[in-house]
């Protein structure tokens, strides 16, 4: 038999259980530390390697463009740069250029192998950083030796080709990514994060998709330059604005072969580009949104705690002592019963910090929970507008700075004004591509390829951020106007106008509507409120006025009157252990339906109190409650040890502390489901140990009992022999 306690000592099984508990404790600590990690270290540990893995291959692609074409050309009299004659580069320039390209490719490969955990961090990172710096300095030196003055005078009969400008872009990118990786290595050496990259599958996919797109672009340019007889770098320029769907129109296939190859080339490139933009959007908007949101929640939390402490109104943050709780539960200042605290309306949330008079610990925790919800709401609004501001600033910078460079490169050959450059940049950013004006200089064409690869994805991010703020506001405004004009709503014109005024003014105006909202807010949401409305305010079992309070000293909670998340009309847990397990399974099934809710599911305080009670926490008892501190490092050092029969580590926490379920990086439904599963696992493990112990006790023989049984067997055998 393989049951623990029968073929081995029960102590071994107990050790396994303790090891599992230790693993869970380590997982909790890792989740907490990951969330508490400042955003700046997330940039160094994750964002910088991701940028390096994306722009490193782009720099190598530009290095290839700088190698295959000579850097200088001679312009015949009366001709333009597009009709210039190539001048052969010296052999030493070609040799050094080829050597730096090989070194750069080795650096890119080293970084990718390190991210795939094929090469150790201590080996891969020095190779990557030193190699990129060597390539950058080599290209800078070559440009300085060959170029002479960077500004070409009109009287000169020589000009730089597009390859020269690609070399400049490549050198700048190599220096940038090497510097970013140097910061990453420095942070890892200081112990701010692990040396091993913790990149997700989407992050690795983005790097592979970027490499695939660049390879696809260069291979397509090679084929079309041969089919159409174009210069290779002109073909790169054409392939770029074709795959980005800009469609400038100065280059277009003219042969039947070229037009036939355009069908698969364009659709394949657009698909790859769509995958790249989708990955960028998911990473920047989803992963960056989580980190930025967590950072803003933490800052708002510290700011509010500091404000409460400064104004000496921090009573909402301090747990109520047991004596005070019992006293408040028995009598109030007038000697009347106060078992039913006043309901928490929306208006009262604005005055939570003014002369708090909490009668029970549960009431204090509910108001603390409401404060935390306000912190989340403010941080969410601030994050949305901060993301929009950053993306809009980047897009505007690319627009105006790009227009300035196009103006400088095209002012001599085409006499572009700055307004014309703005016009061209704008139509290119929006992928309109009229084709009425376009760059003809070598500098303008090379810069367009580099600029468009940055500008078009930035526009996608900007549009996504606008969808959460400006577009949503316009949509809400349209619906609001329609409610009292074309499509009247159920609330009526007056109520609709007051609701809109209340939203715009933050609730300071629209008093009549606010009173209605406050009255509705007194009812618990969802099934809780429906149950109370059906019950008519009377208790099902006692017929008394509803109460959601608990006596922290009582081992058996009072029956509740509202229907909890599990559908029961009782606040107490089942006394039978198996029924308790059934309730856990039922609640897990209900929470699983909330995992993919959009927007993410947010539980009310009543629901949280029920789920916490299921996992062993009581909101009415201050046993594991504490005052939140401003600094998470200090707050995470306090541990409480409480147990029945054996010591089990229990953490003291606050709704506004760093241990709050609302502060984690996980969704509320995911957090609840994980704790319910852990609770059920612990319960079943303890039940298995108890049953194993009982079987072990039955298997043990009492002293003298075994010899008596053996003598009985011998007697039976002798009697059977004699009878035979």
C-alpha positions as CSV (number, residue, x, y, z in Angstrom):
1,X,0.0,0.0,0.0
2,X,1.1,3.5,-0.8
3,X,-0.9,5.3,1.9
4,X,1.4,7.6,4.0
5,X,1.7,6.4,7.5
6,X,1.4,2.7,6.5
7,X,4.5,2.0,4.4
8,X,6.4,4.9,6.0
9,X,6.4,7.1,9.0
10,X,3.8,9.9,9.2
11,X,6.5,12.3,10.0
12,X,7.9,12.0,6.4
13,X,4.5,13.0,5.0
14,X,4.4,15.9,7.4
15,X,7.7,17.1,6.1
16,X,6.4,17.0,2.6
17,X,3.4,19.1,3.6
18,X,5.7,21.6,5.4
19,X,7.9,21.8,2.2
20,X,4.8,22.6,0.1
21,X,3.8,25.3,2.5
22,X,7.2,26.8,2.3
23,X,7.1,26.8,-1.5
24,X,3.7,28.6,-1.3
25,X,5.2,31.1,1.1
26,X,8.1,31.7,-1.3
27,X,5.7,32.2,-4.2
28,X,3.6,34.7,-2.2
29,X,6.8,36.6,-1.4
30,X,7.9,36.6,-5.0
31,X,4.6,37.9,-6.2
32,X,4.7,40.7,-3.5
33,X,8.3,41.7,-4.3
34,X,7.6,41.7,-8.0
35,X,4.7,44.1,-7.6
36,X,6.6,46.3,-5.1
37,X,9.5,46.6,-7.5
38,X,9.7,50.2,-8.7
39,X,8.9,50.9,-12.4
40,X,12.4,52.2,-13.1
41,X,13.9,48.8,-12.4
42,X,11.3,47.2,-14.6
43,X,12.5,49.4,-17.4
44,X,16.1,48.4,-16.8
45,X,15.3,44.7,-16.4
46,X,12.7,44.2,-19.1
47,X,12.1,47.2,-21.3
48,X,15.7,48.0,-22.1
49,X,16.6,44.4,-23.2
50,X,13.4,44.3,-25.3
51,X,14.4,47.6,-27.0
52,X,17.9,46.3,-27.6
53,X,16.6,43.0,-29.0
54,X,14.3,45.0,-31.4
55,X,16.6,47.9,-32.5
56,X,19.8,45.8,-32.6
57,X,18.6,43.9,-35.7
58,X,17.4,47.2,-37.2
59,X,20.9,48.6,-36.8
60,X,22.4,45.5,-38.5
61,X,19.9,45.9,-41.4
62,X,21.1,49.5,-41.8
63,X,24.7,48.3,-41.6
64,X,24.0,45.9,-44.5
65,X,22.6,48.8,-46.5
66,X,25.8,50.8,-45.7
67,X,28.0,47.9,-46.9
68,X,26.6,46.9,-50.3
69,X,26.6,50.4,-51.8
70,X,29.5,52.9,-52.1
71,X,29.3,55.9,-49.8
72,X,30.1,58.7,-52.3
73,X,29.0,59.6,-55.8
74,X,29.8,62.1,-58.4
75,X,27.0,64.3,-59.8
76,X,27.4,65.3,-63.5
77,X,26.6,68.9,-64.4
78,X,22.9,69.6,-64.6
79,X,22.0,66.3,-63.0
80,X,20.5,65.4,-59.6
81,X,21.6,63.0,-56.8
82,X,19.3,60.3,-58.2
83,X,21.4,60.4,-61.4
84,X,24.8,60.5,-59.7
85,X,27.7,58.2,-60.6
86,X,29.0,55.9,-57.9
87,X,32.6,56.3,-56.7
88,X,34.3,53.1,-55.5
89,X,35.0,53.0,-51.8
90,X,38.6,52.3,-50.6
91,X,39.4,48.7,-49.7
92,X,40.2,49.6,-46.1
93,X,36.7,51.2,-45.7
94,X,35.0,48.1,-47.1
95,X,37.1,45.8,-44.9
96,X,36.4,47.7,-41.7
97,X,32.8,48.1,-42.6
98,X,32.4,44.3,-43.2
99,X,34.3,43.5,-39.9
100,X,32.0,45.7,-37.8
101,X,29.0,44.1,-39.4
102,X,30.2,40.6,-38.5
103,X,30.9,41.8,-34.9
104,X,27.4,43.4,-34.7
105,X,25.7,40.2,-35.9
106,X,27.6,38.2,-33.3
107,X,26.4,40.7,-30.7
108,X,22.8,40.3,-31.8
109,X,23.1,36.5,-31.8
110,X,24.7,36.6,-28.3
111,X,21.8,38.7,-26.9
112,X,19.2,36.4,-28.4
113,X,20.9,33.3,-27.1
114,X,21.1,34.8,-23.7
115,X,17.4,35.7,-23.8
116,X,16.7,32.1,-24.8
117,X,18.9,31.0,-21.9
118,X,21.4,29.2,-24.2
119,X,24.3,31.3,-23.1
120,X,25.1,32.6,-19.6
121,X,24.5,36.2,-18.7
122,X,28.1,36.8,-17.6
123,X,29.3,35.7,-21.0
124,X,26.7,37.0,-23.4
125,X,26.3,40.5,-22.1
126,X,30.0,41.6,-22.3
127,X,30.1,40.2,-25.9
128,X,26.9,42.1,-26.8
129,X,27.8,45.4,-25.2
130,X,31.4,45.5,-26.3
131,X,30.5,44.3,-29.8
132,X,27.9,47.0,-30.3
133,X,30.2,49.7,-29.0
134,X,32.9,48.6,-31.4
135,X,30.5,48.7,-34.3
136,X,29.3,52.1,-33.4
137,X,32.7,53.6,-33.0
138,X,33.9,52.0,-36.2
139,X,31.1,53.4,-38.2
140,X,31.6,56.8,-36.6
141,X,35.3,56.8,-37.5
142,X,34.6,55.7,-41.1
143,X,32.0,58.5,-41.5
144,X,34.5,61.0,-40.1
145,X,37.3,59.9,-42.3
146,X,35.3,59.7,-45.6
147,X,32.8,62.5,-45.3
148,X,34.9,65.6,-44.6
149,X,32.3,68.4,-44.1
150,X,28.9,67.0,-43.3
151,X,27.2,69.8,-45.2
152,X,27.5,69.6,-49.0
153,X,28.0,72.9,-50.8
154,X,26.1,73.6,-54.0
155,X,29.4,74.0,-55.9
156,X,30.6,70.5,-55.0
157,X,30.3,67.9,-57.7
158,X,30.3,65.1,-55.1
159,X,27.6,63.9,-52.8
160,X,27.0,61.3,-50.2
161,X,24.9,58.3,-51.2
162,X,22.1,56.8,-49.1
163,X,24.6,54.2,-47.7
164,X,26.5,57.0,-45.9
165,X,23.4,58.1,-44.1
166,X,22.4,54.5,-43.3
167,X,25.9,54.2,-41.6
168,X,25.1,57.2,-39.4
169,X,21.7,55.8,-38.4
170,X,23.3,52.4,-37.7
171,X,26.1,53.9,-35.5
172,X,23.5,55.8,-33.5
173,X,21.4,52.8,-32.9
174,X,24.3,50.6,-31.9
175,X,25.4,53.2,-29.4
176,X,21.9,53.5,-28.0
177,X,21.2,49.8,-27.5
178,X,24.7,49.2,-26.1
179,X,24.2,52.0,-23.5
180,X,20.8,50.5,-22.5
181,X,22.2,47.1,-22.0
182,X,25.0,48.6,-20.0
183,X,22.4,50.0,-17.6
184,X,20.7,46.6,-17.5
185,X,24.0,44.9,-16.5
186,X,24.7,47.5,-13.9
187,X,21.3,47.1,-12.3
188,X,21.7,43.3,-12.2
189,X,25.2,43.6,-10.7
190,X,23.7,45.8,-7.9
191,X,21.1,43.1,-7.2
192,X,18.0,45.1,-8.1
193,X,16.7,42.2,-10.2
194,X,17.8,38.8,-11.5
195,X,20.4,38.4,-14.2
196,X,18.3,36.0,-16.1
197,X,15.8,37.7,-18.4
198,X,12.2,37.0,-17.5
199,X,10.8,37.8,-21.0
200,X,7.3,36.6,-21.8
201,X,6.4,34.8,-25.0
202,X,4.9,38.0,-26.5
203,X,8.1,39.9,-25.9
204,X,10.2,37.2,-27.6
205,X,7.7,37.1,-30.4
206,X,8.1,40.8,-30.9
207,X,11.8,40.5,-31.4
208,X,11.4,37.5,-33.8
209,X,8.7,39.3,-35.8
210,X,10.9,42.5,-36.1
211,X,13.8,40.4,-37.4
212,X,11.4,38.6,-39.8
213,X,10.1,41.9,-41.1
214,X,13.5,43.4,-41.7
215,X,14.7,40.3,-43.5
216,X,11.6,40.2,-45.6
217,X,12.1,43.9,-46.5
218,X,15.7,43.5,-47.5
219,X,15.0,40.3,-49.5
220,X,12.1,41.9,-51.3
221,X,14.2,44.9,-52.1
222,X,16.9,42.7,-53.6
223,X,14.5,40.9,-55.8
224,X,12.7,44.0,-57.1
225,X,16.0,45.9,-57.6
226,X,17.0,43.1,-60.0
227,X,13.6,42.8,-61.7
228,X,13.0,46.6,-62.1
229,X,16.6,47.6,-62.6
230,X,16.5,49.9,-59.5
231,X,19.3,50.9,-57.3
232,X,19.3,48.6,-54.2
233,X,18.7,51.4,-51.7
234,X,16.0,52.9,-53.9
235,X,14.4,49.5,-53.8
236,X,14.7,49.5,-50.0
237,X,13.0,52.9,-50.0
238,X,10.2,51.6,-52.2
239,X,9.7,48.4,-50.2
240,X,9.5,50.4,-47.0
241,X,6.7,52.8,-48.1
242,X,4.9,49.9,-49.8
243,X,4.8,47.6,-46.7
244,X,3.9,50.5,-44.5
245,X,1.0,51.3,-46.9
246,X,2.1,54.9,-47.4
247,X,2.3,54.6,-51.2
248,X,4.2,57.7,-52.1
249,X,4.2,56.8,-55.8
250,X,7.6,58.0,-57.0
251,X,8.7,54.4,-57.5
252,X,6.3,51.7,-58.8
253,X,6.8,48.4,-60.7
254,X,6.6,48.8,-64.4
255,X,7.3,45.3,-65.6
256,X,4.9,42.4,-65.7
257,X,7.1,40.3,-63.5
258,X,7.4,43.1,-60.9
259,X,3.7,43.7,-60.8
260,X,3.0,40.0,-60.5
261,X,5.5,39.6,-57.6
262,X,3.9,42.6,-55.9
263,X,0.8,40.6,-55.1
264,X,2.4,38.1,-52.7
265,X,5.1,40.5,-51.5
266,X,2.7,43.2,-50.4
267,X,0.2,41.0,-48.6
268,X,2.9,39.0,-46.9
269,X,4.7,42.1,-45.7
270,X,1.5,43.8,-44.5
271,X,0.6,40.6,-42.5
272,X,4.0,40.6,-40.8
273,X,3.8,44.3,-40.1
274,X,0.4,43.8,-38.6
275,X,1.8,41.2,-36.3
276,X,4.6,43.5,-35.2
277,X,2.3,46.4,-34.5
278,X,0.0,44.1,-32.6
279,X,2.8,42.9,-30.5
280,X,4.0,46.4,-29.8
281,X,0.5,47.5,-28.9
282,X,0.0,44.6,-26.5
283,X,3.4,45.1,-24.8
284,X,3.3,48.9,-24.5
285,X,-0.4,49.1,-23.6
286,X,-0.9,46.0,-21.6
287,X,2.4,45.3,-19.8
288,X,3.3,49.0,-19.6
289,X,-0.2,49.8,-18.4
290,X,0.1,47.3,-15.5
291,X,3.4,48.7,-14.3
292,X,2.4,52.3,-14.7
293,X,-0.9,51.7,-13.0
294,X,0.8,49.9,-10.1
295,X,3.3,52.8,-9.7
296,X,0.5,55.4,-9.7
297,X,-1.6,53.5,-7.2
298,X,1.4,53.3,-4.9
299,X,2.1,57.0,-5.2
300,X,-1.5,57.9,-4.6
301,X,-1.7,55.6,-1.6
302,X,1.4,57.2,0.0
303,X,0.1,60.7,-0.8
304,X,-3.3,60.0,0.9
305,X,-1.7,58.3,4.0
306,X,0.6,61.3,4.4
307,X,-2.3,63.7,4.0
308,X,-4.3,61.8,6.7
309,X,-1.4,61.7,9.1
310,X,-0.6,65.4,8.5
311,X,-4.2,66.5,9.3
312,X,-4.4,64.1,12.3
313,X,-7.4,62.3,10.7
314,X,-5.8,58.8,10.5
315,X,-8.4,57.1,12.8
316,X,-9.7,55.2,9.7
317,X,-6.2,53.6,9.4
318,X,-6.0,52.3,13.0
319,X,-7.6,49.0,14.0
320,X,-10.2,49.3,16.8
321,X,-9.2,47.5,20.0
322,X,-11.2,44.6,21.3
323,X,-12.4,46.5,24.3
324,X,-13.5,49.5,22.2
325,X,-15.3,47.1,19.8
326,X,-17.2,45.4,22.6
327,X,-18.1,48.7,24.2
328,X,-19.4,50.1,20.9
329,X,-21.3,46.9,20.2
330,X,-23.1,47.1,23.5
331,X,-24.0,50.7,23.9
332,X,-23.5,54.0,22.3
333,X,-23.1,57.4,23.8
334,X,-26.9,57.6,24.5
335,X,-27.0,54.2,26.0
336,X,-28.9,52.7,23.0
337,X,-28.0,49.6,21.1
338,X,-25.6,50.2,18.2
339,X,-25.4,46.8,16.6
340,X,-26.4,48.3,13.3
341,X,-23.9,50.9,12.0
342,X,-25.1,53.6,9.6
343,X,-24.8,52.6,6.0
344,X,-21.9,54.0,3.9
345,X,-23.3,56.2,1.2
346,X,-21.5,57.9,-1.7
347,X,-21.6,61.2,0.0
348,X,-20.0,59.8,3.1
349,X,-17.0,58.7,1.1
350,X,-16.1,62.3,0.6
351,X,-16.0,62.9,4.3
352,X,-14.3,59.7,5.5
353,X,-11.5,61.6,7.2
354,X,-13.7,64.1,9.0
355,X,-14.3,63.2,12.6
356,X,-14.5,59.4,12.2
357,X,-16.6,57.6,14.7
358,X,-16.3,53.9,14.0
359,X,-18.5,51.7,16.1
360,X,-17.0,48.4,14.9
361,X,-13.9,47.1,13.3
362,X,-15.9,46.0,10.3
363,X,-17.3,49.5,9.7
364,X,-13.7,50.9,9.9
365,X,-12.5,48.3,7.4
366,X,-15.4,49.1,5.0
367,X,-14.5,52.7,5.0
368,X,-10.8,51.9,4.5
369,X,-11.8,49.7,1.6
370,X,-13.8,52.6,0.1
371,X,-10.7,54.8,0.4
372,X,-8.7,52.3,-1.5
373,X,-11.3,52.2,-4.2
374,X,-11.0,56.0,-4.5
375,X,-7.2,55.6,-4.8
376,X,-7.6,53.1,-7.6
377,X,-10.1,55.3,-9.5
378,X,-7.8,58.3,-9.3
379,X,-4.7,56.3,-10.3
380,X,-6.6,54.8,-13.2
381,X,-7.7,58.2,-14.5
382,X,-4.2,59.6,-14.1
383,X,-2.7,56.6,-15.9
384,X,-5.0,57.0,-18.9
385,X,-4.2,60.7,-19.4
386,X,-0.5,60.2,-18.7
387,X,-0.3,57.4,-21.3
388,X,-2.1,59.7,-23.8
389,X,0.2,62.6,-23.0
390,X,3.3,60.5,-23.5
391,X,2.2,58.9,-26.8
392,X,1.0,62.3,-28.1
393,X,4.3,63.9,-27.2
394,X,6.2,61.2,-29.0
395,X,4.1,61.4,-32.0
396,X,4.3,65.2,-32.2
397,X,8.0,65.1,-31.7
398,X,8.4,62.6,-34.6
399,X,6.1,64.8,-36.7
400,X,7.8,68.2,-36.1
401,X,11.4,66.8,-35.8
402,X,10.9,64.7,-39.0
403,X,9.5,67.8,-40.8
404,X,12.6,69.8,-39.8
405,X,15.0,67.1,-41.2
406,X,13.0,66.7,-44.4
407,X,13.1,70.5,-44.7
408,X,16.9,70.5,-44.3
409,X,17.4,67.6,-46.8
410,X,15.0,68.8,-49.5
411,X,15.4,72.6,-49.3
412,X,18.2,72.7,-51.9
413,X,17.0,70.1,-54.5
414,X,13.3,70.9,-54.2
415,X,13.1,74.2,-52.3
416,X,10.8,72.8,-49.7
417,X,9.4,75.1,-47.1
418,X,8.9,74.0,-43.5
419,X,5.2,74.0,-44.0
420,X,5.6,71.7,-47.1
421,X,7.7,69.4,-44.9
422,X,5.0,69.4,-42.2
423,X,2.4,68.5,-44.9
424,X,4.5,65.6,-46.3
425,X,5.3,64.3,-42.8
426,X,1.6,64.4,-41.7
427,X,0.3,62.6,-44.8
428,X,3.0,60.0,-44.4
429,X,2.4,59.5,-40.7
430,X,-1.3,58.9,-41.4
431,X,-0.3,56.6,-44.3
432,X,-2.3,58.7,-46.7
433,X,0.5,59.1,-49.2
434,X,-0.9,61.5,-51.9
435,X,2.4,61.4,-53.8
436,X,2.3,65.1,-54.9
437,X,5.6,65.8,-53.1
438,X,8.2,63.3,-52.0
439,X,11.9,63.2,-51.1
440,X,14.5,63.0,-54.0
441,X,17.7,63.5,-52.1
442,X,19.8,60.6,-50.8
443,X,19.5,62.0,-47.2
444,X,15.7,62.4,-47.5
445,X,15.2,58.8,-48.8
446,X,17.4,57.2,-46.2
447,X,15.9,59.2,-43.4
448,X,12.4,58.4,-44.6
449,X,13.0,54.6,-44.1
450,X,14.4,55.1,-40.6
451,X,11.7,57.7,-39.6
452,X,8.7,55.8,-40.9
453,X,9.7,52.6,-39.1
454,X,9.4,54.6,-35.8
455,X,6.5,56.9,-36.7
456,X,3.9,54.5,-38.0
457,X,3.9,52.2,-34.8
458,X,3.8,55.3,-32.6
459,X,0.6,56.4,-34.4
460,X,-0.9,53.0,-33.6
461,X,-0.1,53.4,-29.9
462,X,-1.5,57.0,-29.9
463,X,-4.8,55.9,-31.4
464,X,-5.1,53.1,-28.9
465,X,-4.6,55.5,-26.0
466,X,-7.1,58.0,-27.5
467,X,-9.7,55.2,-27.5
468,X,-9.5,55.0,-23.7
469,X,-9.9,58.7,-23.1
470,X,-10.9,61.1,-25.9
471,X,-12.8,58.7,-28.0
472,X,-14.6,57.3,-24.9
473,X,-15.5,60.8,-23.9
474,X,-16.9,61.7,-27.3
475,X,-18.9,58.5,-27.3
476,X,-20.3,59.2,-23.8
477,X,-21.1,62.7,-24.9
478,X,-22.9,61.5,-28.0
479,X,-25.0,59.1,-25.9
480,X,-25.8,61.8,-23.4
481,X,-27.0,64.2,-26.0
482,X,-29.1,61.5,-27.6
483,X,-30.8,60.7,-24.3
484,X,-32.6,64.0,-24.2
485,X,-32.8,64.8,-28.0
486,X,-33.3,62.1,-30.6
487,X,-33.5,59.0,-28.3
488,X,-34.8,60.0,-24.9
489,X,-33.8,57.6,-22.1
490,X,-35.7,56.2,-19.2
491,X,-34.4,58.7,-16.7
492,X,-36.0,61.7,-18.4
493,X,-34.5,64.9,-19.7
494,X,-34.0,66.6,-16.4
495,X,-32.3,63.6,-14.8
496,X,-30.1,63.1,-17.8
497,X,-28.9,66.8,-17.8
498,X,-28.2,66.6,-14.0
499,X,-26.3,63.4,-14.5
500,X,-24.1,64.9,-17.1
501,X,-23.5,68.1,-15.1
502,X,-22.6,65.9,-12.1
503,X,-20.0,63.9,-14.1
504,X,-18.4,67.1,-15.5
505,X,-18.3,68.8,-12.1
506,X,-17.3,65.7,-10.2
507,X,-20.5,65.6,-8.2
508,X,-20.4,69.2,-6.9
509,X,-23.5,70.1,-8.9
510,X,-26.7,68.2,-9.6
511,X,-27.7,67.8,-6.0
512,X,-31.1,66.2,-6.7
513,X,-29.5,63.5,-8.7
514,X,-26.9,63.0,-6.1
515,X,-29.5,62.3,-3.5
516,X,-31.0,59.6,-5.6
517,X,-27.6,58.1,-6.1
518,X,-26.9,58.1,-2.4
519,X,-30.2,56.4,-1.7
520,X,-29.4,53.7,-4.3
521,X,-25.8,53.3,-3.0
522,X,-27.1,52.3,0.5
523,X,-28.3,49.0,-1.0
524,X,-25.5,46.4,-1.6
525,X,-25.0,45.7,-5.3
526,X,-26.0,42.6,-7.2
527,X,-27.6,39.6,-5.5
528,X,-27.0,41.3,-2.1
529,X,-29.3,44.2,-2.9
530,X,-31.9,42.0,-4.6
531,X,-32.1,39.7,-1.6
532,X,-32.5,42.7,0.7
533,X,-35.3,44.1,-1.5
534,X,-37.1,40.8,-1.5
535,X,-36.7,40.4,2.3
536,X,-38.0,43.9,2.8
537,X,-35.4,44.7,5.4
538,X,-36.3,41.8,7.8
539,X,-34.1,38.9,8.8
540,X,-35.1,35.6,7.4
541,X,-34.3,33.7,10.6
542,X,-34.8,36.2,13.3
543,X,-37.2,38.8,11.8
544,X,-35.1,41.6,13.1
545,X,-33.5,44.5,11.4
546,X,-30.7,43.5,9.1
547,X,-27.2,43.5,10.4
548,X,-23.9,42.6,8.8
549,X,-21.8,42.9,11.9
550,X,-20.0,40.1,13.7
551,X,-18.9,39.7,17.2
552,X,-15.1,39.1,17.0
553,X,-15.1,37.1,20.2
554,X,-17.8,34.7,19.0
555,X,-16.7,31.5,17.4
556,X,-20.0,31.1,15.5
557,X,-20.8,34.2,13.4
558,X,-24.3,35.6,13.4
559,X,-26.6,34.7,10.5
560,X,-26.6,37.2,7.7
561,X,-29.7,38.4,6.0
562,X,-28.4,39.2,2.6
563,X,-27.4,36.6,0.0
564,X,-23.7,36.2,-0.2
565,X,-21.6,35.3,-3.2
566,X,-22.3,31.6,-2.6
567,X,-26.1,32.1,-2.7
568,X,-26.6,31.3,1.0
569,X,-28.6,33.5,3.3
570,X,-26.3,33.0,6.2
571,X,-23.0,34.6,7.1
572,X,-21.7,31.7,9.0
573,X,-19.6,28.9,7.5
574,X,-20.9,25.4,7.4
575,X,-20.2,23.5,10.6
576,X,-19.7,20.2,8.7
577,X,-16.3,20.0,7.2
578,X,-17.4,18.4,4.0
579,X,-20.1,21.0,3.5
580,X,-17.4,23.6,3.9
581,X,-15.4,21.9,1.1
582,X,-18.5,21.9,-1.1
583,X,-19.0,25.7,-0.5
584,X,-15.3,26.3,-1.5
585,X,-15.8,24.3,-4.8
586,X,-19.0,26.2,-5.6
587,X,-17.4,29.6,-5.0
588,X,-14.4,28.6,-7.1
589,X,-16.8,27.8,-10.0
590,X,-18.5,31.2,-9.6
591,X,-15.2,33.1,-9.5
592,X,-13.8,31.3,-12.6
593,X,-16.6,32.9,-14.5
594,X,-15.3,36.4,-13.5
595,X,-11.7,35.8,-14.8
596,X,-12.3,37.0,-18.3
597,X,-14.8,39.7,-17.5
598,X,-14.4,43.0,-19.4
599,X,-13.9,45.3,-17.7
600,X,-12.2,43.3,-15.0
601,X,-14.5,42.2,-12.2
602,X,-14.4,44.3,-9.0
603,X,-16.0,42.9,-5.9
604,X,-17.9,44.9,-3.3
605,X,-16.8,45.0,0.3
606,X,-19.5,42.4,1.3
607,X,-18.2,40.0,-1.4
608,X,-14.7,40.5,-0.2
609,X,-15.7,39.9,3.4
610,X,-17.3,36.7,2.4
611,X,-14.4,35.4,0.4
612,X,-11.9,36.4,3.1
613,X,-14.0,34.5,5.6
614,X,-13.8,31.5,3.4
615,X,-10.0,31.6,3.5
616,X,-9.8,32.2,7.2
617,X,-9.9,36.0,7.6
618,X,-12.5,37.9,9.5
619,X,-13.2,41.5,8.7
620,X,-14.9,42.0,12.1
621,X,-11.8,41.1,14.0
622,X,-8.6,43.2,14.3
623,X,-6.5,40.2,15.0
624,X,-4.7,40.4,11.6
625,X,-5.4,44.0,10.9
626,X,-2.8,46.8,11.1
627,X,-2.2,50.4,10.3
628,X,-0.8,50.9,6.8
629,X,2.6,52.5,6.5
630,X,3.8,54.8,3.8
631,X,6.9,52.7,2.8
632,X,6.2,49.2,1.6
633,X,9.7,48.1,2.7
634,X,8.9,48.8,6.4
635,X,5.3,47.5,6.0
636,X,6.5,44.2,4.7
637,X,8.7,43.5,7.7
638,X,5.8,42.9,10.2
639,X,4.6,39.3,10.5
640,X,1.9,38.0,12.9
641,X,1.9,34.5,14.2
642,X,-1.5,33.1,15.2
643,X,-2.5,29.5,15.3
644,X,-4.7,26.9,16.8
645,X,-2.9,23.8,18.0
646,X,0.2,24.7,15.9
647,X,1.8,27.9,14.9
648,X,0.8,29.1,11.4
649,X,2.2,32.3,10.1
650,X,-0.5,35.0,9.4
651,X,0.3,38.4,8.1
652,X,-1.1,41.6,9.5
653,X,-2.5,43.7,6.6
654,X,-4.6,46.7,5.7
655,X,-6.8,47.5,2.7
656,X,-4.5,50.5,2.1
657,X,-1.3,48.7,2.8
658,X,1.1,47.0,0.4
659,X,-0.3,43.6,1.4
660,X,-3.8,44.6,0.3
661,X,-5.4,42.3,-2.3
662,X,-6.3,45.5,-4.2
663,X,-2.6,46.4,-4.5
664,X,-1.3,43.3,-6.2
665,X,-0.6,42.9,-9.9
666,X,-3.2,40.2,-10.2
667,X,-6.9,40.7,-10.9
668,X,-9.3,40.5,-8.1
669,X,-11.0,37.3,-9.5
670,X,-7.6,35.7,-10.0
671,X,-6.5,36.6,-6.5
672,X,-9.7,35.2,-4.9
673,X,-9.6,32.0,-7.0
674,X,-6.0,31.3,-6.1
675,X,-6.6,31.7,-2.4
676,X,-9.7,29.6,-2.5
677,X,-7.7,26.9,-4.3
678,X,-5.0,27.1,-1.7
679,X,-7.5,26.9,1.1
680,X,-9.2,23.8,-0.4
681,X,-5.8,22.2,-1.0
682,X,-4.8,22.8,2.6
683,X,-8.1,21.4,3.9
684,X,-7.9,18.3,1.8
685,X,-4.3,17.7,2.8
686,X,-5.1,18.0,6.5
687,X,-8.0,15.6,6.0
688,X,-5.8,13.1,4.2
689,X,-3.3,13.3,7.0
690,X,-6.0,12.7,9.6
691,X,-7.3,9.7,7.8
692,X,-3.8,8.3,7.3
693,X,-3.2,8.8,11.0
694,X,-6.3,6.9,11.9
695,X,-5.4,4.0,9.6
696,X,-2.0,4.0,11.1
697,X,-3.4,3.8,14.6
698,X,-5.7,0.9,13.6
699,X,-2.7,-0.9,12.0
700,X,-0.6,-0.8,15.2
701,X,-1.1,-3.8,17.6
702,X,-1.3,-3.4,21.3
703,X,1.4,-5.1,23.5
704,X,0.5,-8.8,24.0
705,X,-2.3,-8.6,21.4
706,X,-0.2,-10.1,18.6
707,X,0.9,-13.2,20.6
708,X,-2.7,-13.8,21.7
709,X,-3.8,-13.8,18.1
710,X,-1.0,-16.1,17.1
711,X,-2.0,-18.6,19.9
712,X,-5.6,-18.5,18.7
713,X,-4.5,-19.3,15.2
714,X,-2.4,-22.3,16.5
715,X,-5.3,-23.6,18.5
716,X,-7.6,-23.4,15.4
717,X,-5.0,-25.2,13.3
718,X,-4.6,-28.0,15.9
719,X,-8.4,-28.5,16.1
720,X,-8.6,-28.7,12.4
721,X,-5.9,-31.3,12.2
722,X,-7.5,-33.5,14.9
723,X,-10.8,-33.3,13.2
724,X,-9.3,-34.4,9.9
